[in-house]
Amino acid sequence: MYYYGHKKDDQPVISKLLDLAARYPTRGFETYYGKIRLEGLLWNRKRVLRVYRNINLKLRVKRKRRIPCRIKEKLIVPGAVNETWSIDFMSDALSNGRRFRVLNVIDDYNRESLVNEAFYSIPGVRLVQRLKELITYRTKPKRIRSDNGPEFLSKVFVDFCKDNDIEL
């Protein structure tokens, strides 16, 4: 028996897709195919999609969202109590697999632990609520030291610090 032997030459399609992937790494197939059609190349959509999947471009790499860098300054050694507080989260899991977080607030002068609160979720609103409670029986700090976590970059927390003249 005789069968028709396909003579597929997908090299131009491959090179075009790789070129588009290099120029637009965060885009997907629809964008690439639209750009191919705008250039006047009349390749069949199913053919381009088959080649796209064969060269494993279907696995898009999500780019990490970059947080603007803060100005790096030397750590200031506090000279008195309530001058600088450090805030951070610790995370762990229960035996049933459910994760929880612990909010830690520490006075940098005497290394006193001011707040240790564990909960399943600690959003920016709850963080600000705990800081307000802490400020009611202690004087507010001049500055707060933290990392670039989402709770510490939230609008609620930043506005709280601005309203109370606390330097981040």
Phi, psi and omega in degrees: 000150179246138178239153177287127178266117180289138176240070182278129173239094182267011184300318177297323179292318180298312182296322179293316180294320178294323177296315179294323179293326178288322181282325183232075187290341183262005182265172181240194186300316184301318179294316180297316181293322177297320179291324177297317180293324179295332178282354177091007178278124187258050177281145179296140182299320181294326178293313180297320179294320178299315180293319179303316180286324181294326181267015173059037172275354180291342179268087182285141177264119179284130178280140180287133179288124184273132176268133180302135183290139173278158178289124182282124179235157176293145178292129181272127177281117182292144181259354182208168177293147178062026175272316179224131173246144173252134181235134176202169178245148170240152183228146178206178180230148176280174181293337177275001177096352181284132183271149174221162182236152178238123176274126179240126173239124185232136173280124186287339183289307183247010179058031180278134177276118184267320180222132170225099183238127179254137177198165181290325180218132178233087179285177182299326181295316180293324177300312180295322179298316179293322178293322177297318177297321180293322182289338180294328179247001171226155177288152183289152180280162174281325180215154177238132179253128180209174176267192182264037179293160183297328179291327183276348176257359183292153182298324182297313182291317180296318178294321177300316180294321178294317181296327182261010180054047177253127182277132177269000000 
